[in-house]
Amino acid sequence: LKLCLSLTVKYSIFRSSCEMVSKSTNEKLKQGIAVRFHGEEGMGQGVVREWFDILSNEIINPDYALFTQSADGTTFQPNSNSSVNPDHLNYFRFAGQILGLALYHRQLVNIYFTRSFYKHILGIPVNYQDVSSIDPEYAKNLQWILDNDISDLGLELTFSVETDVFGAMEEVPLKPGGTSILVTQDNKAEYVQLVTELRMTRAIQPQINAFLQGFHTFIPPSLIQLFDEYELELLLSGMPEIDVQDWNRNTEYTSGYDIQEPVIQWFWEVVESLTQEERVLLLQFVTGSSRVPHGGFAFLMGGSGLQKFTIAAVPYTSNLLPTSSTCINMLKLPEYPSQEVLRDRLLVALHCGSYGYTMA
């Protein structure tokens, strides 16, 4: 027996699907899903894939206020102010059901979440480095506190933070009596962890709980906890698709290179010939992220705002590998004498030196 979802119009797919899924039994949903759009003849697995694809995009539709983009624009995080939508917790539960169903039926979803949200799904504690996905500067400040002796700096920090709640600033204690407890060299690690938990967990706890309630309907915690956050991302969303033409169109050149240079022509021919996995490695090598921003390469973010993928010329010496400056999305590409040498050196860098980034 399969559940048949007959959907009136595609633009109302989110609400109509939510209503139909909520009325169905979990057993029917586990047995199978058949989808038909009103006015269209098609059914079968292709239509089911389209349904999951459309729902993926609707889950992050800003009109529902459920998720917000991460700082680099490539991933999504539950919106701490999602209560502006009175049905937000019902929709979070539905979003969890959709991802659980997709995983149960081995369908991929067209959405990537922040590393911290995957951790929430898995029940893994977040740490201060996860803050960088929503506020890179704040994460740097937390790192600085951990790395330096704060005893004589006169910071006068307490175990409380000011938080923006619908435009008004409120002081929130990090633990009972926190507004009167000073942060010291001895307790700063606890302060950093509590700040992290407030920003990344407490601020969105109802949303996380509602999502997990839906997700666990189809995927029990004991099963999903066999994976780490990286494996979960691949299970849910697969390897990111990279549009090489869009990448090429939104690339800039510097230090003597331009689009007509033979080395640049060779480079794009090599990129075209790479496997999808190797393209992802190249993107990660240069930008620090394995994902293309929502909207394409035109929305690639650097350390200080929008920053296009850039290729800079470097004088060639024998066996020299490409390097990168991830903070400005720059590939430093030596002026190789042939396409064969370029391909060889690039692949060595990707497979053996993916974490050998340089700073600008």
Solvent accessible surface area in square Angstrom, and as a share of the most:
residue,aa,sasa,rsa
1,L,151,0.75
2,K,113,0.48
3,L,27,0.13
4,C,65,0.39
5,L,1,0.01
6,S,27,0.17
7,L,0,0.00
8,T,76,0.44
9,V,64,0.37
10,K,74,0.32
11,Y,181,0.69
12,S,28,0.18
13,I,0,0.00
14,F,0,0.00
15,R,141,0.51
16,S,20,0.13
17,S,0,0.00
18,C,21,0.13
19,E,95,0.43
20,M,60,0.27
21,V,2,0.01
22,S,78,0.51
23,K,154,0.65
24,S,20,0.13
25,T,78,0.45
26,N,64,0.33
27,E,108,0.49
28,K,81,0.34
29,L,0,0.00
30,K,58,0.25
31,Q,105,0.47
32,G,5,0.05
33,I,9,0.05
34,A,15,0.12
35,V,0,0.00
36,R,81,0.30
37,F,5,0.02
38,H,93,0.42
39,G,88,0.84
40,E,79,0.35
41,E,168,0.75
42,G,39,0.37
43,M,92,0.41
44,G,39,0.37
45,Q,91,0.41
46,G,42,0.40
47,V,21,0.12
48,V,5,0.03
49,R,140,0.51
50,E,64,0.29
51,W,0,0.00
52,F,1,0.00
53,D,61,0.32
54,I,37,0.19
55,L,0,0.00
56,S,0,0.00
57,N,61,0.31
58,E,30,0.13
59,I,1,0.00
60,I,10,0.05
61,N,36,0.19
62,P,114,0.72
63,D,125,0.65
64,Y,12,0.05
65,A,18,0.14
66,L,0,0.00
67,F,10,0.04
68,T,58,0.34
69,Q,92,0.41
70,S,8,0.05
71,A,42,0.33
72,D,53,0.27
73,G,10,0.09
74,T,10,0.06
75,T,6,0.04
76,F,11,0.05
77,Q,8,0.03
78,P,4,0.02
79,N,23,0.12
80,S,59,0.38
81,N,54,0.28
82,S,0,0.00
83,S,59,0.38
84,V,94,0.54
85,N,23,0.12
86,P,124,0.78
87,D,67,0.35
88,H,22,0.10
89,L,63,0.31
90,N,81,0.41
91,Y,21,0.08
92,F,0,0.00
93,R,76,0.28
94,F,2,0.01
95,A,0,0.00
96,G,0,0.00
97,Q,26,0.12
98,I,0,0.00
99,L,0,0.00
100,G,0,0.00
101,L,0,0.00
102,A,0,0.00
103,L,29,0.14
104,Y,94,0.36
105,H,50,0.23
106,R,225,0.82
107,Q,16,0.07
108,L,107,0.53
109,V,5,0.03
110,N,74,0.38
111,I,4,0.02
112,Y,31,0.12
113,F,1,0.00
114,T,1,0.01
115,R,57,0.21
116,S,1,0.00
117,F,1,0.00
118,Y,0,0.00
119,K,16,0.07
120,H,19,0.09
121,I,4,0.02
122,L,5,0.03
123,G,59,0.56
124,I,60,0.31
125,P,107,0.67
126,V,8,0.04
127,N,53,0.27
128,Y,43,0.16
129,Q,109,0.49
130,D,16,0.08
131,V,0,0.00
132,S,50,0.32
133,S,28,0.18
134,I,54,0.28
135,D,39,0.20
136,P,61,0.38
137,E,108,0.48
138,Y,55,0.21
139,A,10,0.08
140,K,128,0.54
141,N,84,0.43
142,L,4,0.02
143,Q,64,0.28
144,W,121,0.43
145,I,15,0.08
146,L,50,0.25
147,D,97,0.50
148,N,52,0.26
149,D,94,0.49
150,I,11,0.06
151,S,70,0.45
152,D,140,0.72
153,L,87,0.43
154,G,61,0.59
155,L,79,0.39
156,E,145,0.65
157,L,55,0.27
158,T,33,0.19
159,F,1,0.00
160,S,12,0.08
161,V,18,0.10
162,E,123,0.55
163,T,44,0.25
164,D,82,0.42
165,V,53,0.31
166,F,121,0.50
167,G,68,0.65
168,A,57,0.44
169,M,113,0.51
170,E,88,0.39
171,E,105,0.47
172,V,34,0.19
173,P,60,0.37
174,L,6,0.03
175,K,61,0.26
176,P,130,0.81
177,G,47,0.45
178,G,0,0.00
179,T,68,0.39
180,S,96,0.62
181,I,60,0.30
182,L,103,0.51
183,V,16,0.09
184,T,61,0.36
185,Q,70,0.31
186,D,139,0.72
187,N,37,0.19
188,K,18,0.08
189,A,63,0.49
190,E,75,0.34
191,Y,10,0.04
192,V,4,0.02
193,Q,63,0.28
194,L,34,0.17
195,V,0,0.00
196,T,0,0.00
197,E,60,0.27
198,L,14,0.07
199,R,67,0.25
200,M,0,0.00
201,T,27,0.16
202,R,110,0.40
203,A,39,0.30
204,I,4,0.02
205,Q,66,0.29
206,P,69,0.43
207,Q,7,0.03
208,I,5,0.03
209,N,83,0.42
210,A,7,0.05
211,F,0,0.00
212,L,30,0.15
213,Q,108,0.48
214,G,1,0.01
215,F,0,0.00
216,H,60,0.27
217,T,39,0.23
218,F,6,0.03
219,I,9,0.05
220,P,60,0.38
221,P,53,0.33
222,S,85,0.55
223,L,87,0.43
224,I,2,0.01
225,Q,100,0.44
226,L,132,0.66
227,F,69,0.29
228,D,56,0.29
229,E,21,0.09
230,Y,126,0.48
231,E,80,0.36
232,L,0,0.00
233,E,14,0.07
234,L,88,0.44
235,L,67,0.34
236,L,1,0.01
237,S,10,0.06
238,G,9,0.09
239,M,76,0.34
240,P,13,0.08
241,E,146,0.65
242,I,10,0.05
243,D,79,0.41
244,V,12,0.07
245,Q,124,0.55
246,D,23,0.12
247,W,0,0.00
248,N,49,0.25
249,R,166,0.61
250,N,20,0.10
251,T,13,0.08
252,E,86,0.39
253,Y,47,0.18
254,T,51,0.29
255,S,77,0.49
256,G,65,0.63
257,Y,13,0.05
258,D,69,0.36
259,I,74,0.38
260,Q,133,0.59
261,E,59,0.26
262,P,76,0.48
263,V,12,0.07
264,I,0,0.00
265,Q,77,0.34
266,W,64,0.23
267,F,0,0.00
268,W,16,0.06
269,E,91,0.41
270,V,1,0.01
271,V,0,0.00
272,E,96,0.43
273,S,69,0.44
274,L,7,0.03
275,T,79,0.46
276,Q,45,0.20
277,E,100,0.45
278,E,26,0.12
279,R,37,0.13
280,V,11,0.06
281,L,38,0.19
282,L,0,0.00
283,L,0,0.00
284,Q,49,0.22
285,F,4,0.02
286,V,0,0.00
287,T,20,0.12
288,G,44,0.42
289,S,17,0.11
290,S,18,0.11
291,R,25,0.09
292,V,34,0.20
293,P,4,0.03
294,H,89,0.40
295,G,63,0.60
296,G,13,0.13
297,F,1,0.00
298,A,42,0.33
299,F,108,0.45
300,L,8,0.04
301,M,64,0.28
302,G,19,0.18
303,G,69,0.66
304,S,121,0.78
305,G,26,0.25
306,L,120,0.60
307,Q,56,0.25
308,K,68,0.29
309,F,0,0.00
310,T,10,0.06
311,I,0,0.00
312,A,6,0.05
313,A,16,0.13
314,V,41,0.24
315,P,102,0.64
316,Y,78,0.30
317,T,83,0.48
318,S,89,0.57
319,N,108,0.56
320,L,61,0.31
321,L,61,0.30
322,P,3,0.02
323,T,47,0.27
324,S,0,0.00
325,S,0,0.00
326,T,30,0.17
327,C,46,0.27
328,I,57,0.29
329,N,1,0.01
330,M,33,0.15
331,L,0,0.00
332,K,51,0.22
333,L,0,0.00
334,P,1,0.01
335,E,82,0.37
336,Y,4,0.02
337,P,83,0.52
338,S,31,0.20
339,Q,54,0.24
340,E,128,0.57
341,V,49,0.28
342,L,0,0.00
343,R,84,0.31
344,D,72,0.37
345,R,42,0.15
346,L,0,0.00
347,L,34,0.17
348,V,46,0.27
349,A,2,0.02
350,L,1,0.00
351,H,107,0.48
352,C,110,0.66
353,G,24,0.23
354,S,13,0.08
355,Y,175,0.67
356,G,46,0.44
357,Y,71,0.27
358,T,49,0.28
359,M,153,0.68
360,A,85,0.66
